[in-house]
Amino acid sequence: MPKLCKSLIYSMLLLFLPVAVQAQTTDDQGNYYRNESPVQAPNRLNRIASGSLWRVIVDGLNCRQQANINSPIVRTYLAGELLEVEVYRGGSDEVLINPIDRSGKPWMPVRGANSEDVCYVRANSRYIQPVMR
C-alpha cells in the first residue's frame, strides 16, 4: 500500500475515532450503560480511585438523591460543568456499570465534595457527554 494512502487512512481514523468511541458507549436512544470515559479526574488522596469525567451539555441538569426520576434533587449542574463519576469496588475491579431504574433507564453516580455526597444524573447523551481530551 502506498505511503500516502496509509497516511490518509490513519488521518481519517484519528478524525473519526472520538465519534466511534462515543457511539459504541450509547444505545440507539443515547443511553450510557457504562460510565467510563477516556479522561479520568486527577486522583485525590481521599479517593480510592479516580472517576471518569463527563461534561454537562444542557442548562439545569438535576442530580438526584437516588437513581430515580421521583427522587429528591440534591443539586443542579449548568452547561459546561464537569462531573466525576463515583467508582465502586466490585471484587478486584472497579464497577463501571450505571444503575438502572424501574423503567430500564440508566443513571450515572456523580461524586460531590466528599465520599458521602453522591447523587445521580440521567446517563443519556442528551444531557451529558464523555470528556475526550
C-alpha positions in Angstrom: 0.0 0.0 0.0 1.5 3.4 -0.9 2.7 5.6 1.9 0.3 8.4 1.1 -2.7 6.0 1.2 -1.7 4.7 4.6 -1.2 8.2 5.9 -4.7 9.2 4.7 -6.2 6.1 6.3 -4.5 6.9 9.7 -5.6 10.6 9.5 -9.2 9.6 8.9 -9.1 7.1 11.7 -7.9 9.7 14.1 -10.5 12.2 12.9 -13.4 9.8 13.4 -12.2 7.8 16.4 -13.7 10.0 19.1 -17.1 9.7 17.4 -16.7 6.0 17.1 -15.8 5.6 20.8 -18.8 7.7 21.8 -21.2 5.8 19.5 -20.1 2.5 21.0 -20.9 3.6 24.5 -24.6 4.5 23.8 -27.6 2.6 22.8 -30.0 3.7 20.0 -31.7 6.1 22.4 -28.5 7.7 23.6 -28.3 5.9 27.0 -25.0 5.2 28.6 -25.0 1.9 30.5 -21.3 2.2 31.4 -19.7 5.2 32.9 -16.1 5.0 31.7 -14.7 7.8 29.6 -11.2 8.4 28.0 -10.3 11.1 30.6 -10.1 10.4 34.4 -10.1 13.0 37.1 -6.9 13.7 39.0 -6.5 11.2 41.8 -7.0 12.8 45.2 -5.7 11.3 48.4 -9.1 10.7 49.9 -10.4 8.7 46.9 -10.0 5.0 46.3 -9.8 5.6 42.5 -10.2 8.4 40.0 -13.6 8.6 38.3 -14.2 9.3 34.6 -15.0 12.9 33.6 -18.2 13.8 31.8 -19.4 17.3 30.6 -22.9 18.6 31.1 -24.4 19.8 27.8 -27.7 21.2 29.0 -28.7 24.0 31.3 -30.1 22.8 34.6 -29.2 19.1 34.9 -30.7 17.8 38.1 -28.7 15.4 40.2 -31.0 13.3 42.4 -30.6 11.5 45.7 -31.3 8.1 44.2 -31.3 6.7 40.6 -35.0 7.6 40.1 -36.8 10.5 38.4 -39.0 10.9 41.5 -36.1 11.1 43.9 -35.4 14.5 45.6 -33.0 16.8 43.8 -29.7 17.2 45.6 -28.1 19.8 43.3 -28.3 21.2 39.7 -25.5 21.4 37.2 -25.1 24.0 34.5 -23.9 23.5 30.9 -20.2 23.1 30.6 -19.7 21.8 34.2 -17.6 18.7 34.7 -18.9 15.6 36.5 -16.7 13.0 38.1 -18.3 9.5 38.3 -18.3 7.6 41.6 -16.3 4.4 41.3 -17.4 1.4 43.3 -15.4 -1.6 44.2 -16.5 -5.0 42.9 -14.1 -7.8 43.8 -10.8 -6.8 42.3 -12.2 -4.3 39.7 -14.0 -1.0 39.7 -17.7 -1.2 38.9 -18.3 0.9 35.8 -21.9 -0.1 35.1 -24.6 2.5 35.8 -27.6 1.7 38.0 -30.9 1.2 36.1 -34.3 2.5 37.3 -37.5 0.5 37.2 -38.2 1.7 33.6 -34.8 0.5 32.4 -33.1 3.9 32.2 -29.5 4.2 33.3 -28.4 6.8 35.9 -24.8 7.9 36.5 -23.5 8.2 40.1 -21.7 11.6 40.4 -19.2 12.5 43.2 -19.7 15.6 45.3 -17.4 17.3 47.7 -16.9 14.2 49.9 -17.4 10.5 49.7 -20.9 10.6 51.2 -22.0 13.3 48.7 -23.1 11.1 45.7 -26.1 11.9 43.5 -27.4 10.6 40.2 -27.9 12.2 36.8 -29.7 10.6 33.8 -27.0 8.8 31.8 -28.1 10.0 28.4 -26.3 11.8 25.5 -29.0 14.5 25.5 -27.7 15.7 28.9 -24.0 14.6 29.2 -21.0 13.7 27.0 -17.8 12.0 27.9 -14.7 14.2 28.1 -12.5 13.2 25.3 -9.4 15.3 26.0 
